[in-house]
Amino acid sequence: MTQEPKDLHVDVAVVGGGAAGVAAAVGAAQSGASVCLIEQYGFLGGAATVSSVLTHCGFFDQTREQVVAGVGQQFLDALQKRDIYRTETFQASGNTVVLLDLETTKTVFDELVAEAGITLLLHSHLVGAAAQDGRLTAVDVSHRGGRLRVHARAFVDASGDGALIAASDAEALVSAVDERQASTLVMRVGGSRPRRTSRRTGWPRPCAGTCP
């Protein structure tokens, strides 16, 4: 049996609960708008918390001067209160990044969204979009409780892969393949012990059986 979607009316609907989506949603809410934030996973954070990309770039220029504040500053302030605000500058590129702890990042984003009074939909997937006279008017969301149609005056696609753009058949600019950033894979390793290294070369030394 097909369930008819329920309706939610807000000023701004944001698809994607990563850093950009949270910033857009919190910024809009703090400006007085009613906001719905739609996230497909059970937590916020985007690539940082889903894929362990545990840095935030773009806060600083090449001279290490901070050039981004706003909602981002609120995030940094929350890290500072927990005494885990750390940055690192890479000598090869001159880029300065903010180092993140995965679980703390989830918690801080939760707090920012809750304090802003945002309607947060987790485990919620964008499945369609409706337009009238060439203007996007609503998005259809599927979640574990059923279907929901979110009506809004403005929409933000912060999905990371243009999910809302695709669902609404909107025009998009797509870079040529050779101009795109290459894919990377992040992995976490635990429960291992470092191998002994050679004092002469600094390289790991082979060992038989279990390495001490």
C-alpha positions in Angstrom: 0.0 0.0 0.0 1.4 3.4 -1.0 1.3 5.9 1.8 0.4 9.5 1.0 3.1 11.9 2.0 2.6 14.3 4.9 3.4 17.9 4.5 5.8 20.3 6.2 6.0 24.0 5.4 9.2 26.0 6.1 11.0 29.0 4.7 14.2 27.1 3.8 14.9 23.4 3.1 18.5 22.2 3.1 19.4 18.8 1.6 22.6 17.4 3.1 23.9 17.7 6.7 27.6 18.1 6.1 29.6 21.2 7.1 28.1 23.3 4.2 24.5 22.1 4.9 24.8 22.8 8.6 26.2 26.2 8.0 23.4 27.1 5.5 20.7 25.8 7.8 22.0 27.4 11.0 22.7 30.7 9.2 19.2 30.8 7.8 17.7 29.9 11.2 19.7 32.5 13.0 18.5 35.1 10.4 14.9 34.3 11.4 13.8 31.7 8.9 12.1 28.4 9.6 14.4 25.7 8.4 14.3 21.9 7.7 17.6 20.1 7.3 17.4 16.7 5.5 20.2 14.2 6.1 20.4 10.6 4.7 22.6 9.2 7.5 21.8 9.0 11.2 24.2 11.8 12.1 25.5 15.1 10.8 29.0 15.9 9.6 29.2 14.8 6.0 32.5 13.5 4.7 34.2 14.3 8.1 32.0 11.8 10.0 30.9 9.5 7.1 34.3 9.0 5.5 36.7 10.1 8.2 38.0 13.1 6.3 38.9 14.6 9.7 39.9 18.1 8.6 38.1 21.3 7.7 39.9 23.3 5.1 39.2 26.9 4.0 39.2 28.7 7.3 42.7 30.2 6.6 44.6 31.7 3.7 48.2 30.9 2.8 49.5 33.3 5.4 47.6 31.5 8.1 45.2 34.4 8.6 41.6 33.3 9.3 39.3 34.5 6.6 36.1 32.6 7.4 33.9 33.1 10.5 30.1 33.1 10.7 28.6 29.7 11.6 32.1 28.2 11.1 33.4 30.3 13.9 30.6 29.0 16.1 31.9 25.5 15.3 35.5 26.4 16.2 34.3 28.1 19.4 32.6 24.8 20.4 35.9 22.9 19.8 37.8 25.5 21.8 35.4 25.1 24.8 36.2 21.3 24.7 39.9 22.1 24.5 40.4 20.2 21.3 40.8 23.0 18.8 43.9 22.2 16.8 45.3 23.4 13.4 48.0 22.1 11.2 49.9 23.8 8.3 51.3 21.7 5.5 54.7 22.9 4.4 54.3 21.6 0.9 51.1 23.5 0.1 51.0 26.2 2.8 47.4 25.1 3.6 46.2 25.3 7.2 43.5 22.9 8.3 41.4 22.4 11.4 41.9 18.9 12.8 38.7 17.1 13.8 37.7 14.4 16.2 34.9 12.3 14.6 32.5 11.9 17.5 33.0 15.4 18.8 32.2 16.8 15.3 28.9 14.9 15.3 28.1 16.3 18.8 28.9 19.9 18.0 26.9 19.9 14.8 23.9 18.4 16.7 24.2 21.2 19.3 24.4 23.9 16.6 21.3 22.6 14.8 19.3 22.0 18.0 20.1 25.5 19.4 19.0 27.1 16.2 15.6 25.5 16.4 16.0 23.6 13.1 13.7 20.7 12.1 16.2 17.9 11.6 15.3 14.8 9.5 17.8 12.0 9.9 17.7 8.7 8.0 15.9 10.7 5.3 16.4 10.3 1.6 15.5 12.8 -1.1 13.3 10.9 -3.6 11.7 13.6 -5.7 11.1 17.3 -6.3 8.2 19.4 -7.4 8.3 22.6 -9.4 5.7 25.1 -10.6 6.3 27.7 -13.4 10.0 26.8 -13.5 10.4 27.3 -9.7 11.2 24.5 -7.2 8.4 24.4 -4.6 8.8 21.2 -2.7 10.9 18.1 -2.2 9.7 14.5 -1.4 11.6 12.7 1.4 11.4 9.1 2.4 12.4 8.1 5.9 11.7 5.2 8.3 8.4 6.7 9.4 7.0 7.0 5.9 7.0 9.8 3.3 7.1 13.6 3.8 6.7 16.5 1.4 8.7 19.5 2.4 7.4 22.8 1.0 9.8 25.8 1.1 10.4 29.2 -0.4 14.1 28.5 -0.8 16.2 25.4 -1.2 19.9 24.6 -0.7 21.6 21.6 -2.3 24.4 20.7 0.1 24.2 17.0 -0.7 27.7 16.9 -2.1 26.7 15.1 -5.3 24.0 17.4 -6.6 21.1 15.2 -5.5 18.6 18.1 -5.5 19.8 19.4 -8.8 19.3 16.0 -10.4 15.9 15.5 -8.8 14.6 18.8 -10.0 16.1 18.6 -13.5 17.8 21.9 -12.9 20.7 23.1 -15.0 24.2 22.5 -13.6 27.7 23.3 -14.5 29.9 20.2 -14.6 33.7 20.4 -14.8 35.6 18.3 -17.4 36.9 15.0 -16.1 40.5 16.2 -16.2 39.6 19.2 -14.1 37.9 17.3 -11.3 39.5 16.4 -8.0 40.7 12.8 -7.9 38.9 10.4 -5.7 40.6 9.3 -2.4 40.1 6.6 0.1 40.5 7.1 3.9 40.9 4.2 6.2 41.4 3.7 9.9 43.6 1.1 11.4 43.5 -0.1 15.0 44.8 -2.8 17.3 48.2 -2.9 15.7 51.7 -2.4 17.2 54.5 -0.6 15.4 57.3 -2.8 14.0 60.9 -2.3 15.0 62.8 -0.1 12.7 66.4 -0.2 11.6 68.6 2.5 13.3 70.6 2.8 10.1 67.8 3.3 7.6 64.7 4.0 9.7 62.8 1.4 7.7 60.8 -1.4 9.3 62.8 -4.5 10.0 61.3 -7.9 9.0 60.5 -10.2 11.9 59.4 -13.8 12.2 56.2 -14.6 14.0 54.8 -11.9 16.2 56.7 -8.6 16.1 57.7 -7.3 19.6 
